Amino acid sequence: MSTLPVFRWHFAPDGYATRRQLRARDLRPGGQDVAAQLERPRRRGRPPLVAYLYRVDLALPVRPMTPGRWRAHAAMMRARRTCPECRRDAGYVIPPTLGSCVTCAYPEEQRAA
């Protein structure tokens, strides 16, 4: 088992990128293994923050959205906007902390307004 090269934060050489950096370039890791890692030191004896790096030259283009993927995405977002109590589309993603739309979560405040 080989060990990964470790670079300090902001000192990674050119040719390596994180998943987010790849995505910003419309690329994806494409099945390649992690090539290196970044470590950002922290204070008070806490372990360092770690970010995994992939080789840019081995990255593949992002797969385009197909009509089926767009439909699945729309259905997922519709489910996140639908209130489980009143079954209406709230027009926004329902916060998991409330578990229902604002009207159902705070009915007494809606009557007072």
C-alpha positions as CSV (number, residue, x, y, z in Angstrom):
1,M,0.0,0.0,0.0
2,S,1.5,3.3,-1.0
3,T,1.0,6.5,1.0
4,L,-0.4,9.6,-0.6
5,P,1.6,12.7,-1.0
6,V,0.6,15.3,1.6
7,F,0.7,19.0,0.8
8,R,0.1,22.0,3.2
9,W,-2.9,24.2,2.6
10,H,-2.3,26.5,-0.5
11,F,0.8,24.7,-1.5
12,A,-0.5,22.0,-3.8
13,P,1.4,21.9,-7.2
14,D,-0.4,22.6,-10.5
15,G,-2.1,19.6,-12.0
16,Y,-4.1,18.6,-8.8
17,A,-7.6,19.8,-7.9
18,T,-10.3,19.0,-5.4
19,R,-13.8,17.8,-6.5
20,R,-15.2,21.3,-6.3
21,Q,-12.3,22.7,-8.3
22,L,-12.8,20.0,-10.9
23,R,-16.5,20.8,-11.0
24,A,-15.8,24.5,-11.5
25,R,-13.9,23.4,-14.7
26,D,-16.8,21.2,-15.8
27,L,-14.8,18.1,-14.9
28,R,-15.2,15.0,-12.6
29,P,-12.7,12.6,-11.2
30,G,-13.9,9.9,-13.5
31,G,-13.2,6.9,-11.3
32,Q,-9.6,7.7,-10.6
33,D,-8.3,7.2,-7.1
34,V,-7.3,10.0,-4.8
35,A,-3.8,11.2,-6.0
36,A,-2.8,13.4,-3.0
37,Q,-4.2,15.3,0.0
38,L,-4.1,18.7,1.5
39,E,-3.8,19.3,5.2
40,R,-4.8,22.5,6.9
41,P,-3.4,22.6,10.5
42,R,-5.7,23.7,13.3
43,R,-5.1,24.9,16.8
44,R,-5.5,23.3,20.3
45,G,-4.4,19.8,19.4
46,R,-7.3,19.2,16.9
47,P,-6.5,17.0,13.9
48,P,-5.9,18.9,10.6
49,L,-8.6,19.4,8.0
50,V,-8.0,17.2,5.0
51,A,-9.0,17.7,1.4
52,Y,-8.4,15.1,-1.3
53,L,-6.9,16.0,-4.6
54,Y,-7.3,14.4,-8.0
55,R,-5.2,14.7,-11.1
56,V,-6.6,17.2,-13.6
57,D,-5.1,15.4,-16.6
58,L,-7.0,12.2,-15.7
59,A,-10.3,14.0,-15.1
60,L,-13.2,13.5,-17.5
61,P,-15.9,15.9,-18.6
62,V,-19.1,16.1,-16.6
63,R,-21.9,14.0,-18.0
64,P,-24.6,16.1,-19.6
65,M,-28.1,16.3,-18.0
66,T,-30.5,14.0,-20.0
67,P,-34.3,14.6,-20.1
68,G,-34.7,11.8,-17.6
69,R,-32.3,13.3,-15.2
70,W,-34.1,16.7,-15.5
71,R,-37.4,15.0,-14.7
72,A,-35.9,13.2,-11.7
73,H,-34.4,16.4,-10.4
74,A,-37.7,18.2,-10.9
75,A,-39.6,15.5,-9.0
76,M,-37.1,15.5,-6.2
77,M,-37.4,19.3,-5.8
78,R,-41.2,19.1,-6.0
79,A,-41.1,16.6,-3.1
80,R,-38.9,18.9,-1.0
81,R,-41.4,21.8,-1.6
82,T,-44.6,19.8,-0.8
83,C,-45.9,20.2,2.7
84,P,-46.6,16.7,4.3
85,E,-49.5,18.2,6.3
86,C,-51.5,20.3,3.8
87,R,-50.1,18.6,0.7
88,R,-49.6,22.0,-1.0
89,D,-46.5,23.3,-2.9
90,A,-45.0,25.8,-0.5
91,G,-43.0,27.5,-3.2
92,Y,-39.8,27.0,-1.3
93,V,-37.9,24.1,0.1
94,I,-39.5,23.2,3.5
95,P,-36.9,23.4,6.3
96,P,-36.3,20.0,7.9
97,T,-36.4,21.8,11.3
98,L,-40.0,22.7,10.8
99,G,-41.1,19.5,8.9
100,S,-44.0,21.4,7.3
101,C,-44.7,24.7,5.6
102,V,-44.7,27.9,7.8
103,T,-48.5,28.1,7.6
104,C,-48.9,24.6,9.1
105,A,-46.0,25.0,11.5
106,Y,-47.3,28.2,13.0
107,P,-51.1,28.3,12.5
108,E,-51.8,30.7,15.4
109,E,-49.5,33.4,14.0
110,Q,-51.1,33.1,10.6
111,R,-54.5,33.8,12.1
112,A,-53.3,36.9,13.9
113,A,-51.8,38.5,10.8
